[in-house]
């Protein structure tokens, strides 16, 4: 059997078939397309131009229609008036301002992973107090005569009897180095220079005592230099290690991270001691020691 298409009912008498124009009219009234085979494009083309929507009147074209202020740019900030300092602006709200850069000390500490120092700063404070107080004690003996000291005049006479060519200058330099350097070491202020000053003073004292008698007399004899050797070594160590954070130099680089500059100060202190001893006293303190016989 074959399927036969069903016969469509014949149009009744009196019923008129709607024409294409009528379909368009129906579509223009808002009731939709009457047949799926009708072309919407064709329908719009046949619509009366007066009935088409006027899109050009509804689309905003100016800044006022868009609701924008013509004096303020869409992105960024307006230009400041002449002579005024422009505040930092950002084109996008998602970009935050740059953070405040850390200080030099904090940057070095974070770079090297240095977070905790334990008792290191406390140990450096104790070392500075002991060494600084020792030099300050001897300096006040020479300057004021306290603690049964000779005073400034007695120090000058002592230097003259010890063979110093310029006893007055020598007495002033040694007193200033011990008083000034000792006080600054206690405070932890200008620590490399203070430690360099006391190092130069104690090196000259070492050379003076060692030159009193031939041979090396470290612990016994008129030229024993054990005490001076210890003070010289500790003073050099403070230059190379820095004063630590428990000092007035805590915000400076040499307080916790001494570098090449501290080593240069150490060399300058040794050179200053050698030059002062050669000019103010003369002679070779190493005479009679090993190859210097």
matplotlib code that plots the C-alpha trace (Angstrom):
import matplotlib.pyplot as plt

x = [0.0, 1.1, 0.4, -1.6, -1.6, -4.7, -6.9, -7.0, -10.5, -11.8, -12.5, -16.0, -18.0, -17.7, -14.3, -11.7, -8.1, -5.9, -3.5, 0.2, -0.7, -3.2, -0.6, 1.8, -0.9, -1.6, 2.1, 2.4, -0.4, 1.8, 0.0, 3.0, 3.6, 0.6, 2.6, 6.1, 6.8, 6.4, 9.6, 10.0, 12.5, 9.9, 7.4, 9.6, 10.5, 6.8, 6.1, 5.3, 8.4, 6.4, 5.7, 9.4, 11.1, 13.3, 16.5, 18.6, 16.7, 17.2, 20.9, 23.0, 25.7, 27.0, 28.7, 25.7, 23.4, 25.8, 25.8, 29.5, 31.0, 32.8, 35.4, 36.6, 38.3, 37.0, 40.3, 43.0, 42.7, 42.3, 45.4, 46.3, 46.4, 49.7, 52.1, 50.3, 51.8, 50.0, 48.8, 49.5, 46.6, 45.9, 44.0, 42.5, 41.1, 42.5, 46.1, 47.1, 49.8, 53.3, 54.2, 56.6, 60.2, 61.8, 64.8, 68.4, 68.7, 65.4, 66.2, 69.6, 68.1, 65.4, 67.8, 70.1, 67.3, 68.5, 65.6, 66.9, 70.3, 69.9, 72.3, 74.7, 73.8, 73.9, 77.4, 78.6, 77.2, 79.0, 82.2, 81.9, 81.2, 84.2, 86.7, 85.3, 85.2, 88.9, 90.1, 87.9, 89.3, 92.9, 92.0, 90.5, 93.6, 95.7, 93.2, 91.9, 94.1, 91.1, 91.7, 95.2, 96.2, 99.1, 96.9, 97.8, 101.0, 102.2, 101.4, 103.5, 106.4, 106.0, 106.1, 109.2, 111.0, 110.0, 111.9, 109.1, 110.4, 107.2, 105.9, 103.2, 101.7, 102.0, 100.2, 97.3, 96.9, 96.9, 94.5, 92.1, 92.1, 91.4, 88.7, 87.0, 87.3, 86.3, 83.2, 82.0, 82.5, 80.3, 77.6, 78.0, 78.3, 80.6, 81.9, 84.4, 86.1, 86.1, 87.5, 90.1, 91.2, 91.7, 93.4, 96.0, 96.6, 97.1, 99.4, 101.7, 101.6, 102.5, 105.4, 106.6, 106.6, 108.1, 111.0, 112.0, 114.1, 115.4, 113.6, 109.9, 108.5, 104.8, 104.0, 106.9, 109.6, 109.7, 108.3, 105.5, 102.7, 100.1, 97.5, 98.1, 97.9, 94.5, 93.1, 94.4, 92.9, 89.5, 89.5, 90.2, 87.4, 84.9, 85.8, 85.2, 82.0, 80.2, 78.5, 75.3, 71.7, 72.0, 73.9, 73.3, 74.7, 71.9, 70.4, 73.7, 75.0, 78.2, 76.1, 75.2, 76.6, 80.2, 81.9, 84.9, 84.7, 85.4, 88.4, 89.7, 89.3, 91.3, 94.2, 94.1, 94.3, 97.4, 99.0, 98.2, 99.8, 102.9, 103.2, 102.6, 105.2, 107.8, 107.3, 106.7, 109.1, 111.3, 113.2, 112.2, 110.2, 110.9, 114.6, 115.9, 112.9, 113.6, 114.7, 115.0, 118.1]
y = [0.0, 3.5, 6.4, 9.0, 12.5, 13.5, 15.8, 19.2, 20.4, 22.6, 26.2, 26.8, 29.2, 32.6, 32.2, 34.2, 33.1, 35.8, 37.5, 38.3, 41.9, 40.9, 38.6, 41.6, 43.7, 41.1, 40.9, 44.6, 44.6, 42.5, 39.1, 37.4, 35.7, 33.7, 31.0, 29.5, 29.9, 33.6, 35.6, 38.1, 40.1, 40.4, 41.5, 44.3, 45.4, 45.9, 47.7, 51.4, 53.5, 55.7, 52.7, 51.5, 52.2, 55.3, 53.8, 56.9, 58.9, 56.3, 55.7, 58.1, 59.9, 62.7, 62.7, 64.4, 61.6, 59.0, 60.7, 61.6, 64.8, 66.3, 67.9, 64.7, 62.1, 58.5, 57.1, 58.7, 62.0, 65.6, 67.7, 69.7, 73.5, 75.2, 75.2, 72.4, 69.0, 66.2, 63.4, 59.9, 58.4, 54.9, 54.1, 51.0, 50.5, 46.9, 48.2, 49.0, 51.6, 50.3, 49.4, 51.6, 50.4, 48.9, 50.4, 49.4, 47.4, 45.5, 44.8, 43.3, 41.3, 39.8, 39.1, 37.1, 35.4, 37.1, 37.1, 36.1, 37.0, 35.3, 36.8, 38.2, 41.8, 41.4, 39.9, 42.8, 45.2, 43.6, 43.6, 47.3, 48.1, 46.3, 47.6, 51.1, 51.4, 50.3, 52.9, 55.6, 54.7, 55.1, 58.3, 59.9, 59.1, 61.0, 63.9, 64.6, 62.7, 60.6, 57.0, 57.9, 59.0, 61.3, 64.0, 65.8, 67.3, 64.0, 62.2, 64.7, 64.1, 60.4, 60.6, 62.7, 60.3, 57.4, 58.9, 60.5, 63.4, 65.4, 64.7, 67.4, 66.2, 62.6, 63.2, 65.0, 62.3, 59.4, 61.1, 62.1, 58.6, 56.9, 59.3, 59.9, 56.4, 54.7, 56.9, 56.3, 52.6, 52.5, 54.4, 52.4, 55.7, 56.0, 52.6, 51.9, 55.2, 54.9, 51.4, 52.5, 55.3, 53.1, 50.5, 53.1, 54.1, 50.6, 49.6, 52.6, 51.5, 48.0, 49.3, 51.5, 48.8, 46.2, 48.6, 49.0, 45.8, 43.6, 40.3, 39.5, 39.8, 38.8, 37.9, 38.9, 41.6, 45.4, 45.1, 42.6, 43.3, 40.7, 43.3, 45.5, 42.5, 41.5, 45.1, 45.4, 42.2, 43.0, 46.5, 45.1, 42.5, 45.3, 47.1, 43.9, 42.8, 46.1, 47.2, 45.3, 46.6, 47.6, 50.8, 54.2, 52.9, 50.3, 52.0, 52.0, 49.3, 48.7, 47.9, 44.4, 44.0, 45.5, 45.1, 46.4, 49.8, 48.4, 46.5, 49.7, 51.5, 48.6, 49.1, 52.9, 52.5, 50.3, 52.8, 55.7, 53.9, 53.2, 56.7, 58.3, 56.0, 56.7, 60.5, 61.0, 58.3, 56.7, 53.5, 50.0, 48.2, 44.8, 45.0, 41.8, 39.7, 36.9, 38.1, 41.7, 40.9]
z = [0.0, -0.7, 1.5, -0.3, 0.8, 2.5, 0.4, 1.7, 2.3, -0.5, 0.2, 1.1, -0.8, 0.4, 2.1, 0.4, 0.5, 2.2, -0.1, 0.5, 1.2, 3.8, 5.4, 5.6, 7.1, 9.7, 10.5, 10.9, 13.5, 15.8, 15.5, 14.0, 10.7, 9.6, 7.7, 8.3, 4.6, 4.7, 4.5, 7.4, 5.3, 2.6, 5.2, 6.6, 3.1, 2.4, 5.7, 5.3, 6.0, 8.3, 10.5, 10.8, 14.2, 14.1, 15.7, 14.9, 17.6, 20.3, 20.0, 22.2, 20.1, 22.4, 25.8, 27.3, 26.0, 27.4, 30.8, 30.8, 32.0, 29.0, 31.3, 32.9, 30.7, 30.8, 32.2, 34.3, 36.1, 34.9, 34.4, 37.4, 37.2, 36.4, 39.3, 41.2, 42.0, 40.3, 42.6, 41.4, 39.5, 38.2, 35.0, 36.5, 40.0, 40.0, 40.0, 43.7, 44.5, 44.8, 48.4, 50.4, 49.8, 52.8, 54.5, 53.6, 56.8, 56.4, 52.8, 53.7, 56.5, 54.3, 51.4, 53.6, 55.6, 58.7, 61.1, 64.5, 65.9, 69.3, 71.9, 69.4, 70.0, 73.7, 73.5, 71.3, 73.8, 76.7, 74.7, 73.9, 77.5, 78.9, 76.2, 76.2, 80.0, 80.2, 77.7, 79.3, 82.7, 81.6, 79.6, 82.7, 84.7, 82.1, 81.6, 85.1, 87.5, 88.7, 89.9, 91.2, 87.7, 86.7, 85.1, 81.8, 83.1, 84.6, 81.4, 79.5, 81.8, 81.5, 77.7, 77.9, 80.1, 77.9, 74.9, 73.0, 70.8, 71.1, 74.6, 74.6, 71.3, 72.3, 75.7, 73.9, 71.3, 73.7, 76.1, 73.3, 71.8, 75.1, 76.4, 73.1, 71.7, 75.0, 75.4, 71.8, 72.2, 75.2, 73.3, 70.1, 68.2, 65.2, 66.3, 63.5, 64.0, 67.8, 67.7, 65.2, 67.5, 70.5, 68.3, 67.1, 70.8, 72.1, 69.2, 70.0, 73.7, 72.6, 70.6, 73.4, 76.0, 73.7, 72.8, 76.4, 76.4, 73.7, 73.0, 73.0, 76.5, 76.2, 79.8, 82.1, 82.1, 81.8, 78.3, 78.8, 76.3, 77.1, 78.3, 75.2, 72.9, 74.2, 74.0, 70.4, 69.3, 70.8, 69.3, 65.9, 66.3, 67.1, 63.9, 61.9, 63.6, 64.2, 67.4, 67.0, 67.3, 70.9, 70.0, 68.5, 65.2, 64.9, 61.8, 60.0, 57.8, 59.8, 62.9, 61.7, 58.2, 58.2, 54.9, 53.0, 54.7, 58.1, 56.8, 55.3, 58.7, 60.3, 57.9, 58.4, 62.2, 61.9, 59.4, 61.7, 64.7, 62.7, 61.4, 64.8, 66.5, 63.8, 64.0, 67.7, 69.1, 66.5, 66.7, 66.0, 68.7, 67.2, 67.8, 69.3, 68.2, 65.8, 62.4, 63.8, 66.0]

ax = plt.figure().add_subplot(projection="3d")
ax.plot(x, y, z, "-o")
ax.set_aspect("equal")
plt.show()
